[in-house]
Every structure is written in C-alpha cells, then in structure tokens.
Amino acid sequence: MYGYTGLERKIIKYMKKHHTLYYVYWSIKLSIFSWLARHEPDMGNFMKLQEWFGLISDDGSPRHCCVCGHDHFGEKNHYYINEGQVCEYSAYCQCCNTVNGHWAYGNWTV
C-alpha cells in the first residue's frame, strides 16, 4: 500500500475484512476526487492528484478503478508486433468494465 500512513493501512485492512465499509470508504474517496478533478485544469497536477488518492502508482499504472474503487484489473485490446510480443493493451476494471489505463511501448497513460 504505497503512499498510506500506518493508521490508514490499519483502517484499510479492517475495511477489507468488512467489505461494506471498504466500499463506502472508496465511494466517499472517489466522490471527493471527482469534485477536485473537475476543478483542476493542469494535467500534471491531475496526475499527482490521482497518485495521491491511490488510483495510480508512481509509474502511472492503475491501482484502483476511478469509477468503483476496485483493484481487480484485466487486459484487453492487445496489439501485437512481430513474433507475438505485446506492444499495447488496455487495463480495465473487472467489476464495472471501465478502461482505467493504456500501456503502450513501456509507458502507461491514464
């Protein structure tokens, strides 16, 4: 759990055991994030805001869904180059089927 204090880690572990509280926590966190994101025109600050809220990691890969807060991702829309190597794919939430990031040629875009 990158970027969380010790108390936040304990709270999140407790809430994961009691699923209802964990999803209430994420719904509140995501509603605050969406309000702040509407008022932030600068993309650099928007990425920092996503990282601070725990939606993406420091390399840009998605950690939690920006819609429902789940952390279960799948891959789709693979693009292959010679000899079957993947050069692009999208990470989508397996709960709400929302695309949360796109990996292409070694870099993530959100």
C-alpha positions in Angstrom: 0.0 0.0 0.0 2.1 2.8 -1.3 1.5 6.3 0.0 -0.6 5.4 3.0 0.2 6.2 6.7 0.3 3.4 9.3 -3.2 4.3 10.5 -4.6 4.4 7.0 -3.1 0.9 6.4 -4.8 -0.5 9.5 -8.1 1.1 8.6 -8.0 -0.3 5.0 -7.1 -3.8 6.3 -10.1 -3.7 8.7 -12.4 -2.4 5.9 -11.3 -5.1 3.5 -12.4 -7.7 6.1 -15.8 -6.0 6.3 -16.5 -5.4 2.6 -19.3 -2.9 3.1 -17.2 -0.4 5.0 -14.4 -0.7 2.4 -16.7 0.2 -0.5 -18.3 3.1 1.4 -14.7 4.4 2.0 -13.9 4.2 -1.7 -17.2 5.8 -2.7 -16.5 8.8 -0.5 -12.9 9.0 -1.6 -13.9 8.8 -5.3 -16.6 11.5 -4.9 -14.0 13.8 -3.4 -11.6 13.0 -6.2 -14.2 13.7 -8.9 -15.0 17.0 -7.4 -11.4 18.0 -7.2 -10.6 16.7 -10.7 -13.3 18.9 -12.2 -11.6 22.0 -10.7 -8.0 21.1 -11.8 -7.2 22.2 -15.4 -3.5 21.3 -15.2 -2.8 17.7 -16.3 0.4 17.4 -14.3 -1.5 18.3 -11.1 -4.3 15.9 -12.1 -1.8 13.0 -12.3 -0.4 14.0 -8.9 -4.0 14.1 -7.6 -4.7 10.6 -8.9 -1.5 9.3 -7.3 -2.3 11.0 -4.0 -5.7 9.4 -3.9 -4.2 6.0 -4.7 -5.8 5.5 -8.1 -2.5 5.2 -9.9 1.0 4.2 -8.8 4.1 6.4 -9.3 4.8 4.8 -12.7 1.3 5.6 -14.0 -0.1 2.0 -13.8 -3.7 1.9 -12.4 -4.1 0.7 -8.8 -7.8 1.2 -8.2 -10.7 1.8 -10.6 -11.6 5.5 -10.9 -15.3 4.6 -11.0 -15.9 1.9 -8.4 -12.6 1.7 -6.4 -12.0 -2.0 -7.1 -8.4 -3.2 -7.6 -9.1 -6.2 -9.9 -8.0 -5.4 -13.4 -7.9 -7.4 -16.6 -6.3 -6.8 -20.0 -8.0 -6.3 -23.4 -7.4 -4.8 -26.8 -4.0 -6.4 -27.2 -1.9 -5.2 -30.1 1.0 -7.5 -31.2 4.1 -6.8 -33.2 6.4 -9.4 -34.8 6.8 -12.8 -33.1 3.8 -12.3 -30.8 5.2 -9.6 -28.5 2.5 -7.4 -26.9 3.3 -3.7 -27.5 -0.1 -2.2 -26.4 -3.0 -3.2 -24.2 -5.7 -1.6 -22.0 -6.3 -2.3 -18.3 -10.0 -2.5 -17.5 -11.9 -3.0 -14.2 -13.4 -6.4 -14.0 -16.3 -5.1 -11.9 -17.6 -2.2 -13.9 -15.7 -2.8 -17.2 -14.2 0.7 -17.3 -10.9 1.2 -19.0 -8.5 2.7 -16.4 -5.2 2.9 -18.3 -3.5 2.1 -21.5 0.0 0.6 -21.7 2.0 1.2 -24.9 5.6 0.7 -25.6 6.7 0.7 -22.0 4.6 3.6 -20.7 1.2 4.0 -19.0 -1.3 6.6 -20.0 -4.4 7.2 -17.8 
